[in-house]
Amino acid sequence: MTSVRPDRLGAFVALSLAIALAPAGARDKKDKDENAAASAARDFDKNPFPSTYRPYPGHTTLITGATVFDGTGKRIDNGVVLLRDGKVAGVGGALADLDVPADAVRIDGRGKFVTPGVIDAHSHLGVYPSPAVDSHSDGNEATAPATPQVWAEHSVWPQDPGFARALANGGVTSLQILPGSANLVGGRSVTLKNVYARTPQGMKFPGAPYSMKMACGENPKRVYGGKGQLPSTRMGNMAANRAMWIKAKEYRAKREAGKLETRDIAMETLAGVLDGEILVQNHCYRADEMALVLDMAKEAGYKVAAFHHAVEAYKIGDLLKANDVCSAIWADWWGFKMESYDAVPENAGILYKAGACVVIHSDDKNGIQRLNQEAAKAQGSAARAGIAISDEEVVRWFTLNPAKAIGVEKLTGSLEPGKMGDMVLWNGNPLSSYSRPEKVWVDGALLFDAMDSKRRPVADFELGQVGEGDVK
């Protein structure tokens, strides 16, 4: 037994306490620091770049006598539409059914057509703006096969002249801006209201969920196979994706257990997909790959909102319907690479007949100006194959269905009371190649009027340069 001299007892006790307590204190501090780090990694701001969009001022507006395609598949002949306080206040066949203020702006719509604002679910405006020069090429972060950490809104150039042209020539009131398809995961998309603003946040659609762009097929394997890295094959595409989702699920589990030490902005996006907060928009052409992606999504625990381009979607319409997946397609683009060869112009019609969600998209600065005509072309191809689809149903393909694909169908996409006052007055049937937007409203504000030169939006970039000697 060890003995301690009485004169040294106090020192011995103090030393013993110091030895006993120092590790506990260090452990407490370490635990506290780890808990703070875990809390910071778990409770981060999921919306660090919030929308600053504010609707332009508008007036209560009443259109009477027009043919109304409301976006839900309904047609109203000699219809009336009322916009008030930035919202759709009423739609019907009788003026007496609406409470119209005395100071409402009244528009005679006889011989004209009204639809919801056109929505493009697949655009690169702002990230590949005009003019198409290298310094404007900001859509593909082609430095790694998967870059979920990048956000398209950080590349959007609000002065892109394409925005105003899409509004004036195509009646486009909302659009989803996606990263390009060089990567397995290209990053987050952003949904915009098609209005002039100084910043991307000023255009950002309030309440719209984020989406994450994925791509399968030729693009990722071509871009990265040439660099001697995974993926260089389609099986490499799948393997890399599956490994990514396994890591994402591990990250998410650590987050939920409070064991994260640092934030990872790439994993935050992937975890957001697994949580159902971020949608998936998947670039995919071939039917077999779409089916494989659906299996991978079930394995990983996420849902695909839409397959984009999807030229072979007609082969698996039943599968797409069963999984509630939209097909964002062209009317007749095909043949520009091997995976786009097995296309048929009846793609949209066959999908419609199968009960699947059809979306007509652009992927192009010019195509976005005529989504209505592209839908009409697809309708015509279906008719020649014996699949009759009414005009009012086809209008869904560029209004309510794209709204569903990008997660804003409860806010816009149809002329239903309470929804955003996004609307187009066409000078004829919108499915005619001779028709153009006459007036376009965004949140009840008249932003384009073909009859008023002062209501034709012009981007700052298009105003040109003024030399010093030209200043008066």
C-alpha positions in Angstrom: 0.0 0.0 0.0 1.3 3.4 -0.9 1.5 6.0 1.9 1.6 9.8 1.5 3.2 12.1 4.0 0.6 14.5 5.7 2.6 17.6 4.6 2.3 16.5 1.0 -1.4 15.4 1.1 -2.8 18.7 -0.2 -0.4 18.7 -3.2 -1.2 15.0 -3.9 -5.0 15.7 -3.8 -4.6 18.7 -6.2 -2.4 16.7 -8.5 -4.8 13.8 -8.5 -7.8 16.1 -9.3 -5.9 17.7 -12.1 -5.0 14.3 -13.6 -8.6 13.1 -13.3 -10.3 16.3 -14.5 -8.1 17.4 -17.3 -9.0 14.6 -19.7 -12.7 15.0 -18.9 -12.5 18.7 -19.6 -10.7 18.1 -22.8 -13.2 15.5 -23.7 -16.1 17.9 -22.9 -14.5 20.6 -25.1 -13.9 18.1 -27.9 -17.5 16.8 -27.6 -18.8 20.4 -27.6 -16.8 21.3 -30.7 -17.9 18.1 -32.5 -21.6 18.8 -31.5 -21.3 22.3 -32.8 -19.8 21.1 -36.1 -22.4 18.4 -36.4 -25.2 21.0 -35.7 -23.7 23.4 -38.3 -23.5 20.6 -40.9 -27.1 19.5 -40.2 -28.9 22.8 -39.6 -27.4 24.8 -42.5 -29.4 27.4 -44.5 -31.0 25.5 -47.4 -31.8 28.7 -49.2 -28.7 30.9 -49.1 -29.6 32.6 -52.3 -33.3 33.5 -51.8 -35.6 34.9 -54.5 -35.9 38.6 -54.5 -38.5 38.5 -57.3 -41.3 41.0 -57.0 -44.1 41.1 -59.5 -44.3 44.2 -61.8 -47.3 46.4 -61.1 -50.4 45.4 -63.0 -54.0 46.3 -63.4 -57.2 44.3 -62.9 -57.8 42.9 -66.5 -60.8 41.4 -68.1 -60.8 39.5 -71.4 -64.1 38.7 -73.0 -65.2 36.8 -76.0 -62.0 34.7 -76.5 -61.6 31.0 -76.9 -60.0 29.9 -73.7 -57.7 26.8 -73.4 -57.3 26.7 -69.6 -54.3 24.3 -69.5 -56.2 21.5 -67.7 -57.7 20.2 -70.9 -60.8 22.4 -70.9 -61.9 24.6 -73.8 -64.3 27.5 -73.2 -65.7 29.2 -76.3 -66.7 32.8 -76.0 -65.0 32.7 -72.6 -64.0 35.3 -70.0 -60.9 35.6 -67.9 -60.3 38.0 -65.0 -56.9 38.8 -63.6 -56.8 40.7 -60.3 -54.1 41.3 -57.7 -51.7 39.4 -59.8 -53.8 36.2 -59.7 -56.3 34.4 -61.9 -59.6 35.6 -60.2 -62.0 33.9 -62.5 -62.5 31.9 -65.7 -65.8 31.0 -67.2 -68.3 31.3 -70.0 -70.5 34.1 -68.5 -69.5 37.6 -67.5 -72.3 37.6 -64.9 -70.5 34.9 -63.0 -67.5 37.2 -62.2 -67.2 40.1 -59.8 -65.5 42.7 -62.1 -64.4 46.1 -60.6 -65.5 49.2 -62.5 -61.9 50.2 -63.2 -60.8 47.0 -64.8 -59.0 47.1 -68.1 -61.3 45.4 -70.6 -60.0 43.6 -73.7 -62.2 42.4 -76.5 -60.9 38.9 -77.2 -63.3 37.9 -80.0 -61.5 35.9 -82.7 -58.5 35.4 -80.3 -57.3 32.7 -78.0 -56.2 32.7 -74.3 -53.8 30.2 -72.7 -51.8 30.0 -69.6 -48.3 31.4 -69.9 -46.0 29.0 -71.8 -43.4 27.1 -69.6 -40.2 25.6 -70.9 -39.0 22.7 -68.7 -35.6 22.6 -70.4 -33.7 25.8 -71.2 -30.1 27.0 -71.1 -30.9 30.7 -71.5 -28.6 32.7 -69.3 -26.0 29.9 -68.9 -25.4 29.6 -72.7 -26.6 33.1 -73.6 -26.4 35.0 -76.9 -24.0 35.8 -78.4 -22.6 32.3 -78.2 -19.0 33.0 -77.5 -16.6 31.1 -75.2 -16.8 33.7 -72.5 -20.5 33.0 -72.2 -20.2 29.2 -72.1 -21.1 28.6 -68.5 -23.4 25.6 -68.6 -21.1 22.6 -68.1 -18.7 22.3 -65.2 -16.8 19.6 -67.1 -14.0 19.1 -64.5 -15.4 15.9 -62.9 -17.9 13.3 -63.9 -20.3 14.4 -61.1 -20.6 18.0 -59.9 -23.7 18.2 -57.8 -22.1 21.1 -55.9 -22.6 23.6 -58.7 -25.8 25.6 -59.2 -27.0 26.9 -62.5 -28.2 30.2 -61.0 -24.6 31.2 -60.4 -24.0 31.2 -64.1 -27.3 32.9 -65.2 -26.7 36.2 -67.1 -29.9 38.2 -66.7 -29.0 40.3 -69.8 -29.3 37.4 -72.2 -31.4 38.7 -75.1 -33.0 35.3 -75.3 -35.2 35.9 -72.3 -37.1 38.8 -74.0 -37.4 37.0 -77.3 -38.9 34.0 -75.5 -41.4 36.2 -73.9 -42.4 38.2 -76.9 -42.2 35.6 -79.6 -43.1 32.5 -77.6 -45.3 33.7 -74.7 -42.9 32.1 -72.2 -43.6 33.2 -68.7 -41.5 30.7 -66.7 -38.6 28.4 -67.5 -36.2 26.0 -65.9 -32.6 26.7 -66.5 -30.5 23.5 -66.4 -26.8 22.8 -66.4 -25.5 21.0 -69.5 -25.3 17.2 -70.1 -21.5 16.6 -70.1 -21.7 15.2 -66.6 -23.4 12.3 -64.9 -24.6 15.0 -62.5 -24.4 18.5 -63.9 -25.6 20.3 -60.7 -28.8 22.1 -59.6 -31.2 23.8 -61.9 -33.1 27.0 -61.2 -36.6 28.0 -62.2 -37.1 31.6 -63.3 -40.0 34.0 -64.0 -39.4 35.4 -67.4 -39.0 39.1 -66.4 -36.3 41.6 -66.6 -34.2 41.9 -63.5 -30.7 43.0 -62.6 -29.8 39.8 -60.8 -30.7 36.1 -61.1 -32.4 36.3 -57.7 -34.6 39.0 -59.1 -35.9 36.5 -61.7 -36.0 33.4 -59.3 -39.4 31.8 -59.2 -40.6 32.1 -55.6 -41.5 28.8 -54.0 -40.2 26.6 -56.9 -38.2 23.6 -55.8 -34.7 23.0 -57.0 -34.0 20.2 -59.4 -30.8 18.3 -60.0 -29.7 17.6 -63.6 -28.4 14.1 -64.4 -27.4 12.6 -67.7 -27.0 9.1 -69.0 -25.8 7.7 -72.3 -23.3 9.1 -74.8 -22.4 12.5 -73.3 -20.7 11.5 -70.0 -18.9 8.5 -71.4 -17.7 10.6 -74.4 -16.5 13.5 -72.3 -14.7 11.5 -69.6 -13.8 8.3 -71.5 -11.5 10.4 -73.6 -9.7 11.5 -70.4 -9.0 7.9 -69.4 -11.3 8.0 -66.4 -14.6 6.5 -65.3 -17.0 6.5 -67.0 -16.0 5.4 -70.5 -18.9 3.1 -71.1 -22.6 2.9 -70.2 -21.9 0.4 -67.5 -19.3 2.8 -66.2 -22.1 5.5 -66.1 -24.2 3.2 -63.9 -21.4 2.1 -61.7 -20.3 5.7 -61.0 -23.8 6.8 -60.3 -24.5 3.9 -57.9 -21.3 4.5 -56.0 -22.3 8.2 -55.7 -25.7 7.3 -54.3 -24.1 4.9 -51.7 -21.9 7.7 -50.5 -24.8 10.1 -50.4 -26.9 7.7 -48.3 -24.0 7.3 -45.9 -23.6 11.1 -45.7 -27.4 11.5 -45.0 -27.3 8.8 -42.3 -24.4 10.6 -40.5 -26.3 13.9 -40.8 -29.4 12.4 -39.2 -27.3 10.8 -36.5 -25.6 14.1 -35.8 -22.2 12.8 -36.7 -21.2 15.1 -39.5 -18.1 17.1 -38.8 -18.1 19.4 -41.9 -20.5 20.4 -44.6 -20.2 19.0 -48.1 -22.1 21.1 -50.6 -22.1 18.3 -53.2 -23.5 15.8 -50.7 -26.1 18.4 -49.5 -27.6 18.4 -53.0 -27.6 14.6 -53.2 -29.1 14.3 -49.7 -31.8 16.8 -50.7 -32.7 14.5 -53.6 -33.0 11.6 -51.2 -35.1 13.7 -48.9 -37.5 14.4 -51.7 -36.8 18.2 -51.5 -34.9 18.4 -54.8 -36.3 16.9 -58.0 -34.4 14.9 -60.6 -34.4 15.9 -64.3 -32.6 13.2 -66.2 -31.2 13.7 -69.7 -31.8 10.2 -71.3 -32.5 9.1 -74.9 -32.8 5.3 -75.0 -35.7 3.3 -73.5 -33.4 0.7 -72.0 -31.4 3.3 -70.1 -34.5 5.0 -68.9 -35.7 1.7 -67.5 -32.3 1.1 -65.8 -32.4 4.6 -64.3 -35.8 3.9 -62.8 -34.4 0.8 -61.2 -31.4 2.7 -59.9 -33.7 5.4 -58.5 -35.7 2.7 -56.6 -32.4 1.2 -55.3 -31.1 4.6 -54.1 -34.5 5.9 -52.9 -35.3 8.9 -55.1 -37.8 9.7 -57.8 -37.2 10.9 -61.4 -39.4 13.9 -62.2 -38.8 13.8 -65.9 -36.7 12.3 -68.6 -35.4 14.9 -71.0 -35.1 14.5 -74.8 -36.4 10.9 -74.4 -36.7 10.1 -78.1 -37.4 6.4 -77.3 -40.0 7.2 -74.5 -42.7 5.9 -76.8 -41.4 2.3 -76.2 -42.1 2.4 -72.5 -45.1 4.7 -72.1 -46.7 2.2 -69.7 -43.6 2.2 -67.5 -43.4 5.9 -67.4 -47.0 6.3 -66.5 -46.7 3.7 -63.7 -43.8 5.6 -62.2 -45.4 9.0 -62.8 -42.5 10.3 -64.8 -42.9 13.0 -67.4 -41.2 12.9 -70.8 -39.8 16.3 -71.9 -39.4 15.8 -75.7 -39.0 17.5 -79.1 -41.5 17.2 -81.8 -39.1 15.8 -84.4 -35.4 16.4 -83.5 -33.5 13.2 -84.2 -30.4 11.6 -85.8 -27.7 13.9 -84.6 -26.0 11.1 -82.6 -26.4 7.4 -82.4 -28.7 7.3 -79.4 -31.1 9.7 -81.1 -31.7 7.5 -84.2 -34.6 5.3 -83.1 -37.0 8.3 -83.0 -40.5 8.5 -84.3 -42.5 11.8 -84.8 -45.4 10.0 -83.1 -43.5 9.9 -79.8 -45.8 12.4 -78.0 -48.9 10.9 -79.4 -48.0 7.4 -78.3 -47.1 8.6 -74.9 -50.4 10.5 -74.6 -52.3 7.4 -75.7 -50.5 5.4 -72.9 -51.7 8.0 -70.4 -48.1 9.3 -69.7 -47.1 12.9 -69.0 -46.0 14.7 -72.2 -43.9 17.9 -72.1 -42.7 19.8 -75.2 -39.4 21.4 -74.4 -36.8 23.4 -76.3 -33.2 22.9 -75.2 -32.6 25.8 -77.7 -32.6 29.6 -77.8 -34.7 29.5 -81.0 -37.0 26.6 -80.2 -38.1 28.2 -77.0 -39.8 30.9 -79.2 -42.1 28.4 -80.8 -43.0 25.7 -78.3 -46.7 26.1 -79.3 -45.8 25.3 -82.9 -43.6 22.3 -81.9 -46.6 20.9 -79.9 -48.8 21.4 -83.0 -46.3 19.4 -85.1 -46.4 16.6 -82.6 -50.2 16.7 -82.6 -50.2 16.5 -86.4 -47.9 13.5 -86.4 -50.1 11.7 -83.9 -53.2 12.5 -86.1 -51.6 10.9 -89.1 -51.0 7.8 -87.0 -54.7 7.7 -86.0 -54.2 9.2 -82.6 -56.6 12.2 -82.3 -55.7 14.7 -79.6 -57.8 17.9 -79.1 -56.2 21.3 -79.2 -57.1 21.9 -75.5 -55.2 18.7 -74.5 -52.2 19.6 -76.6 -51.9 23.0 -74.8 -51.2 21.1 -71.6 -47.9 20.0 -73.2 -46.4 23.4 -72.9 -48.3 24.8 -69.9 -49.5 22.5 -67.0 -47.4 19.4 -67.8 -44.1 21.3 -67.7 -45.2 23.0 -64.5 -45.7 19.5 -63.1 -42.3 18.3 -64.3 -40.5 21.2 -62.5 -42.7 21.1 -59.4 -44.7 24.4 -59.7 -48.1 23.0 -61.0 -49.8 24.3 -57.8 -48.7 27.8 -58.5 -48.9 28.2 -62.3 -49.5 26.3 -65.6 -53.3 26.6 -65.8 -55.9 29.3 -65.6 -57.5 28.3 -62.3 -58.6 30.8 -59.6 -55.8 31.6 -57.2 -53.0 30.7 -59.5 -50.4 33.2 -60.7 -51.8 35.5 -63.4 -49.4 34.2 -66.1 -51.3 34.4 -69.4 -51.0 34.8 -73.1 -53.5 36.4 -75.5 -52.8 35.0 -79.0 -54.0 36.6 -82.2 -55.2 33.2 -83.4 -55.2 29.6 -82.4 -51.8 29.0 -80.7 -51.5 25.7 -82.6 -51.4 27.5 -85.9 -48.0 28.5 -87.4 -49.6 31.9 -88.3 -50.4 32.8 -84.7 -48.3 34.9 -82.4 -48.6 36.3 -78.9 -50.4 39.6 -78.9 -50.1 40.2 -75.2 -48.3 38.4 -72.3 -48.9 38.8 -68.6 -46.7 37.7 -65.8 -48.3 37.7 -62.4 -51.0 40.0 -63.7 -48.6 42.5 -65.2 -48.7 43.2 -68.9 -45.1 42.8 -69.9 -45.5 42.4 -73.7 -47.9 44.1 -76.1 -47.4 43.7 -79.8 -49.6 46.8 -80.3 -47.5 48.9 -78.0 -43.8 49.5 -78.9 -43.1 50.6 -75.3 -44.1 47.2 -74.0 -41.5 45.2 -75.9 -38.7 44.2 -73.5 -35.2 44.9 -74.6 -32.2 43.5 -72.8 -29.5 46.0 -71.6 -27.0 44.2 -73.7 -29.0 44.9 -76.9 -29.0 48.6 -76.2 -25.4 48.7 -77.6 -22.5 51.0 -76.9 -22.4 54.7 -77.0 -19.2 56.4 -77.9 -17.9 59.4 -76.0 -18.5 61.6 -79.0 -22.1 60.4 -79.4 -23.2 61.6 -75.9 -25.5 64.6 -76.2 
